[in-house]
Amino acid sequence: MNMFSLSVPASSANIGPGFDSVGMALNRYLTLQVTRQEKWEFAQHSHLLPSFTDYEDHFIYQIAKQTANWHQKSLPACKVSIDSEIPLARGLGSSASAVIAGIELANQLCTLSLSSLDKLQLATEIEGHPDNVAASLVGGLVISVETDNVIDYCQVPDLDIDIVVYIPAVELKTEKSRKALPAYFSRKDATIASGISNLMIASLLKGDYELAGKMMEHDLFHEPYRADLIPHYHDLKQEAKQFGAYGTVISGAGPTMISFVPKGKGGTISKQMKTFLPHYQIEPLDIDHNGLRVEQEII
Ligand code: HSE
């Protein structure tokens, strides 16, 4: 019997001014164990996963089927056991990780031999923007953009920082959070906003995390319009700064927020922030550098 497993990391998109193009993979995972069998079966082992009634309604099955159809193949039946550490609708890329899992499920079951770029192209078509899916697929901090229907991406070398995430108990749907954004920017505003984004990336590459943190907090593309939707948006940033964070931003479309903090300080700052936000799940996370992983087992 053939069996394989997939793991896909969570992700944090935007990192302030990198709206829809910067994503960072984080060490919380969606995992699938797949065994060939006569009939389709999905089994879920985490309360963080959305409920479903029939395998055909399962989001991951639908993505796998869509991927197989695009390549004129049909999926062979399997048992898919799913576990997840990624909370839903919190800005940690749960849907992007499910999209990557669905594409890879079809890739493995139908032997499609898709390249990373093929997968990224498909995933972006489904998600609408490449930031979360690129990070979940290839790992690390990734900058990606779609121009003329082609995606290009670049992974930033390892960052010498710790990450702290602040996950509130409430959900915020990406659709609602995107509706808060303006349809247009003036040339002046777009020029300044992209300058801020450019400077953030340049300073991250240089290792000037103070400057990167300053630029993270000066986003003009989305944070000013979403601030009212995010619990404790202003005071959380201020408090984290007082405890030594370089910069604190909305993770993806929110409502989770995320700080870049000095290396070695993630644990302490998490504890300090917990006294300020006792109802939040606050934890230091690591950047995942692997992205999607597939392990084959013959049993
Ligand atoms: N870049 C996206 C946004 C991430 O901020 O809306 C969430 O899907």
Boltz pocket constraint, residues with backbone or C-beta under 6 A from the ligand:
constraints:
  - pocket:
      binder: B
      contacts: [[A, 13], [A, 14], [A, 19], [A, 20], [A, 21], [A, 129], [A, 131], [A, 132], [A, 174], [A, 177], [A, 178], [A, 222], [A, 252], [A, 253]]
      max_distance: 6.0
